[in-house]
Amino acid sequence: MKTRCKTACLLTAGALCVTAAQATAQDAQTQAELDALRARVEALEAANPGSGTGDLKIGSTTLDVYGYIKADFFYDFEYDQGDTAFVNVIGEPSAETDGTFGATVRQSRIGLRTNTPSALGDIGGQLELDLFASNGTAELRLRHANITIGDAWLIGQYWTNFMPLDSYPTTVEFNGPVGIPFARVPQVRFTNSFADNTTFAVSVEENVGGSNSNDPVLTGSVEYNDGTYLARASALYGKAQSGTVEVDQTGFTLSGSVRPWSGGLFQVNYVNGEALGPYLIGLGDPIVNGQANDVDGYTVELRQDITPKWNVGIAYGREDYDLPTSTGTLSFTELETIHVNAFYKATDSLTLSAEYIYGERNDVNTGRTFDGNRIQLAAQLNF
């Protein structure tokens, strides 16, 4: 009851406050080739002056570099959650603090997209990296690497088809609320339309880390999106393994969003299944004591544009597991988060943001509930 009241109060308060590398010629032939390439690039740029798109065309292939630089500054009051608001560590004695300030630029990312017309339709490519390697180091990490053929086929690594990407809550913090699938996996996906504003997709995917299975995962989804209303459902089937124990990994998601008034957005996501923990933000164990760990979770978000430059929002998330997941000295079955944020678009490419984050988790060993508070500020420059 205490948790519910605290959550309700926070929700109400949040809603109200509202290389370039220099080449050295080795011989005359190499220098001539470099000069010819330079002249070609200059000619291509001259043929499209002032476009401002950043696109480079080589032959019939268009290349576009994109990404952003992001600096995050945060303060954890009770438990040091690291570069992300990782609710799983709340309550752990090793994370306890009287107050910890931190900063990171590891969320910064860079990507390359290509597009080449062909007899099969436009063939696209995407390669995207960020700096969020493991162990808190700023090292390049692969996010996306895929090939698309027309509007139908995607081959390579991308967001899992099980994830409700179009209704994912907006947050300053990297992960976002608990209670929602979040994974990038190698896959082969087929997408098609069968009615106005309605698409379906099926995929064969690699299982996510933590499921420890070598079997493929099958997913299917259907989505209706007309710009005002969105409705989506997805399903997943695979296997999870722990030692010699193997269990079915199954689940479904239901998502919806609506723009009920000018500048407003309300959206919800629900997920339910067995052994799904590795797909969720909370990362609950898929198998506990030889049994599949059932879970259900949900997120709710309300956003509002205040002016063309300002928007605010609040997002709530929750995960409930049947069986406990150990995090060291504690074990949880319940996780909750609240994100209250504001974004200011200073220019077309520069965004400043601020966020208050509340996290809560239980410990089944003692029956206690622990909470943590965090404030985060960020500046993001898109290119």
C-alpha positions in Angstrom: 0.0 0.0 0.0 2.9 2.4 0.8 4.4 1.7 -2.6 1.1 2.4 -4.4 0.6 5.7 -2.5 4.1 6.8 -3.2 3.8 5.9 -6.8 0.5 7.7 -7.2 1.8 10.8 -5.5 4.9 10.9 -7.7 2.8 10.4 -10.8 0.4 13.2 -9.9 3.3 15.6 -9.0 5.1 14.7 -12.2 2.0 15.2 -14.3 1.4 18.7 -12.8 5.0 20.0 -13.0 4.7 19.3 -15.9 39.5 10.9 -40.8 39.9 12.9 -42.2 43.2 11.2 -42.9 46.0 12.9 -44.9 47.2 10.7 -47.8 50.9 10.5 -48.8 51.7 9.7 -52.4 53.8 6.7 -52.9 54.3 7.2 -56.6 52.9 9.2 -59.5 50.2 6.7 -60.3 48.8 6.8 -56.7 48.9 10.6 -56.7 47.0 10.7 -60.0 44.3 8.4 -58.5 44.0 10.6 -55.5 43.7 13.7 -57.6 41.0 12.1 -59.8 39.0 11.1 -56.7 39.3 14.5 -55.2 38.1 16.1 -58.4 35.2 13.7 -58.6 34.1 14.6 -55.0 34.4 18.3 -55.7 32.3 17.9 -58.9 29.6 16.0 -57.0 29.4 18.6 -54.3 29.3 21.4 -56.9 26.5 19.7 -58.7 24.3 20.0 -55.6 25.3 23.3 -53.9 23.8 24.3 -50.6 21.7 21.1 -50.2 22.6 20.8 -46.5 21.7 17.1 -46.5 25.2 15.8 -45.8 24.6 13.1 -48.5 27.4 11.9 -50.7 26.6 10.1 -53.9 29.1 7.6 -55.4 27.9 6.1 -58.6 24.3 5.2 -57.9 24.8 4.8 -54.1 23.8 7.6 -51.7 25.6 7.7 -48.4 24.4 9.6 -45.3 26.2 10.0 -42.0 24.1 10.7 -39.0 24.2 10.5 -35.2 24.6 12.8 -32.2 26.9 13.9 -29.5 25.3 13.7 -26.0 26.7 14.7 -22.6 24.8 13.5 -19.5 25.2 14.7 -15.9 23.5 12.9 -13.1 23.2 12.7 -9.3 22.2 9.6 -7.4 20.9 10.2 -3.9 20.6 6.8 -2.2 22.2 4.2 -4.5 24.9 4.6 -7.2 23.1 3.3 -10.4 26.0 4.0 -12.8 25.7 5.6 -16.2 22.2 4.4 -16.6 19.4 4.4 -14.0 19.7 0.7 -13.3 16.9 0.0 -10.8 18.2 -3.6 -10.2 21.0 -2.2 -7.9 18.7 -0.3 -5.7 19.0 -1.7 -2.2 22.3 -3.5 -2.7 24.8 -2.5 0.1 27.6 -2.3 -2.5 25.7 0.5 -4.3 24.7 2.5 -1.2 25.8 6.1 -1.2 25.3 9.4 0.6 25.2 11.0 -2.9 27.1 10.4 -6.1 27.7 12.7 -9.0 28.5 11.3 -12.4 28.8 12.3 -16.0 29.2 10.4 -19.3 29.3 10.9 -23.0 29.0 7.2 -23.8 25.6 7.5 -25.3 27.0 9.5 -28.2 26.6 7.6 -31.5 27.4 7.7 -35.2 25.8 5.9 -38.1 26.0 5.4 -41.8 23.1 4.7 -44.1 23.4 3.8 -47.8 20.8 3.5 -50.6 21.3 1.9 -54.0 18.6 1.5 -56.6 18.4 -2.0 -58.1 16.1 -4.3 -60.1 15.0 -5.7 -56.7 14.0 -2.2 -55.4 16.1 0.1 -53.3 18.8 -1.7 -51.4 19.7 0.0 -48.1 22.4 -0.5 -45.6 22.8 0.7 -42.0 25.8 0.6 -39.7 25.5 2.3 -36.3 27.9 2.4 -33.4 27.8 4.1 -30.0 30.3 4.3 -27.1 28.3 2.2 -24.6 30.7 -0.7 -24.2 30.8 -2.8 -21.0 32.5 -2.0 -17.7 31.9 1.7 -17.9 34.4 2.3 -20.7 33.9 4.6 -23.7 34.5 2.0 -26.5 32.8 1.5 -29.8 29.8 -0.9 -29.6 27.8 -2.2 -32.5 24.1 -1.2 -32.4 22.7 -1.8 -35.9 24.2 -3.5 -39.0 21.6 -4.5 -41.6 20.6 -4.7 -45.2 17.1 -3.8 -46.4 15.7 -4.8 -49.8 12.8 -2.6 -50.8 10.2 -2.2 -48.1 9.9 -5.9 -47.4 13.2 -7.5 -46.3 15.6 -6.7 -43.4 18.7 -8.9 -43.0 21.1 -8.2 -40.1 21.0 -6.7 -36.7 18.2 -4.4 -35.7 15.6 -3.9 -33.0 13.7 -7.2 -32.3 10.3 -7.4 -34.0 8.9 -8.2 -30.5 9.7 -4.7 -29.3 7.0 -1.9 -29.6 9.4 0.6 -31.1 6.8 3.2 -32.2 5.3 3.5 -28.7 8.5 3.4 -26.7 8.5 6.1 -24.0 10.8 9.1 -24.4 13.3 9.7 -21.6 16.6 11.5 -21.0 18.1 8.5 -19.3 19.5 5.8 -21.6 17.2 2.8 -20.8 13.8 4.2 -20.1 11.2 2.7 -17.8 11.0 -1.0 -16.9 8.2 -3.1 -18.2 9.0 -3.1 -21.9 11.0 -5.3 -24.3 14.4 -3.7 -25.4 16.8 -5.7 -27.5 18.8 -5.5 -30.8 19.4 -8.9 -32.4 20.6 -10.4 -35.7 17.5 -11.4 -37.8 15.8 -12.0 -41.1 12.5 -10.0 -41.2 9.7 -9.8 -43.8 7.3 -6.9 -43.7 4.2 -6.2 -45.8 1.0 -4.2 -45.8 -2.5 -5.7 -46.1 -4.7 -2.6 -45.6 -4.4 1.2 -45.3 -2.0 2.1 -42.5 -1.6 -1.5 -41.5 1.5 -3.7 -41.7 2.5 -7.1 -40.5 6.0 -8.5 -40.0 7.5 -11.9 -39.3 11.1 -12.7 -38.3 13.6 -15.4 -37.4 16.0 -14.0 -34.8 18.9 -14.9 -32.7 18.0 -15.3 -29.1 19.1 -12.5 -26.8 22.0 -12.8 -24.4 20.9 -14.2 -21.0 18.6 -16.7 -22.6 21.6 -19.0 -23.2 19.9 -20.9 -26.1 21.2 -21.8 -29.5 17.7 -22.2 -30.9 16.2 -19.5 -33.2 13.4 -17.2 -32.0 10.3 -16.7 -34.1 8.3 -13.5 -33.9 5.3 -11.9 -35.5 3.7 -8.5 -35.3 0.8 -6.5 -36.7 0.5 -2.7 -36.4 -2.0 0.0 -37.4 -0.7 3.6 -37.4 -2.5 6.5 -39.1 -0.5 9.2 -37.3 -3.2 9.8 -34.7 -4.0 6.3 -33.5 -1.6 3.4 -33.1 -2.4 -0.2 -32.2 0.1 -3.0 -32.2 0.4 -6.6 -31.1 3.4 -9.0 -31.3 4.2 -12.6 -30.2 7.4 -14.5 -29.7 8.4 -18.1 -29.4 11.9 -19.5 -28.5 13.8 -21.4 -25.9 15.7 -20.5 -22.8 18.3 -22.7 -21.1 20.1 -22.8 -17.8 22.6 -25.7 -17.5 20.8 -28.8 -18.6 17.3 -27.3 -18.1 15.6 -26.0 -21.2 12.2 -24.3 -21.2 9.9 -22.6 -23.7 10.2 -18.9 -24.0 6.9 -17.4 -25.1 5.3 -14.0 -24.8 3.1 -11.3 -26.4 2.9 -7.5 -26.3 -0.1 -5.2 -26.7 0.5 -1.5 -27.4 -1.5 1.6 -28.2 -1.2 5.3 -28.5 -3.4 8.2 -29.2 -3.0 12.0 -29.7 -6.1 13.1 -27.8 -5.6 16.9 -28.3 -3.2 19.3 -29.9 0.4 18.5 -28.8 -0.7 15.7 -26.6 0.4 12.0 -26.6 -0.8 9.1 -24.4 0.6 5.6 -24.9 0.6 2.3 -23.1 2.6 -1.0 -23.6 1.9 -4.4 -22.0 4.0 -7.5 -22.1 3.4 -11.0 -20.7 5.1 -14.3 -21.0 7.5 -16.9 -19.6 11.3 -16.8 -19.5 11.2 -13.3 -21.0 13.4 -11.6 -18.5 16.4 -11.1 -20.8 14.2 -9.2 -23.2 13.0 -6.7 -20.6 14.7 -3.6 -19.1 14.7 -5.3 -15.6 16.7 -8.4 -16.9 15.0 -10.9 -14.6 16.3 -14.5 -14.7 14.5 -16.6 -17.3 14.8 -19.8 -15.3 14.8 -20.1 -11.5 15.3 -23.5 -9.8 14.6 -25.3 -13.0 11.3 -23.5 -13.7 10.4 -20.9 -16.3 10.1 -17.5 -14.7 6.8 -15.9 -15.8 6.6 -12.1 -16.0 4.2 -9.3 -16.9 5.1 -5.7 -17.3 3.7 -2.4 -18.6 4.5 1.2 -19.3 2.2 4.3 -19.4 3.4 7.6 -20.8 1.8 11.0 -21.1 3.6 13.8 -23.1 2.6 17.3 -24.0 4.1 20.0 -26.3 4.1 23.3 -24.4 5.5 25.4 -27.2 7.2 24.6 -30.5 10.5 24.4 -28.4 9.3 22.9 -25.1 7.7 19.5 -24.3 7.3 17.6 -21.1 6.3 14.1 -20.1 5.9 11.5 -17.5 6.4 7.7 -17.9 5.7 4.9 -15.4 6.9 1.3 -15.7 6.5 -1.9 -13.7 7.7 -5.5 -13.9 6.3 -8.4 -11.8 8.0 -11.8 -11.8 6.7 -15.1 -10.3 10.2 -16.2 -9.2 13.0 -14.1 -7.6 16.2 -12.9 -9.4 19.3 -12.6 -7.3 21.3 -9.4 -7.6 24.0 -10.1 -5.0 22.7 -10.0 -1.4 19.1 -9.3 -2.5 16.6 -10.9 -4.8 13.7 -9.1 -6.5 10.4 -10.0 -8.0 9.0 -6.4 -8.5 10.5 -3.4 -10.1 9.0 0.1 -10.7 10.3 3.3 -12.3 9.0 6.8 -12.9 10.6 9.3 -15.3 9.5 12.9 -15.3 11.3 15.0 -18.0 11.4 18.2 -20.0 13.0 18.9 -23.3 14.0 22.3 -24.8 14.9 22.5 -28.5 17.4 25.3 -28.4 18.1 25.1 -32.2 17.1 22.6 -34.9 20.0 20.4 -33.9 20.7 21.2 -30.2 18.4 19.9 -27.4 18.7 20.5 -23.7 16.9 18.2 -21.3 16.3 17.5 -17.6 14.8 14.5 -15.8 13.8 13.2 -12.4 13.9 9.4 -12.0 12.4 7.3 -9.2 13.1 3.6 -8.9 11.8 1.0 -6.5 12.5 -2.7 -6.0 11.7 -5.3 -3.4 13.7 -8.0 -1.7 12.0 -11.3 -1.2 14.5 -12.4 1.5 13.6 -9.7 4.0 10.2 -8.5 2.6 11.6 -4.9 2.4 11.2 -2.4 -0.4 14.0 -0.1 -1.4 13.8 3.1 -3.5 16.3 5.4 -5.2 16.1 8.9 -6.6 18.1 10.4 -9.4 18.3 13.7 -11.3 19.8 13.9 -14.8 20.6 16.8 -17.1 21.8 16.4 -20.8 22.8 18.3 -23.9 22.4 16.6 -27.3 23.7 17.8 -30.7 22.3 15.9 -33.6 23.9 15.7 -37.0 
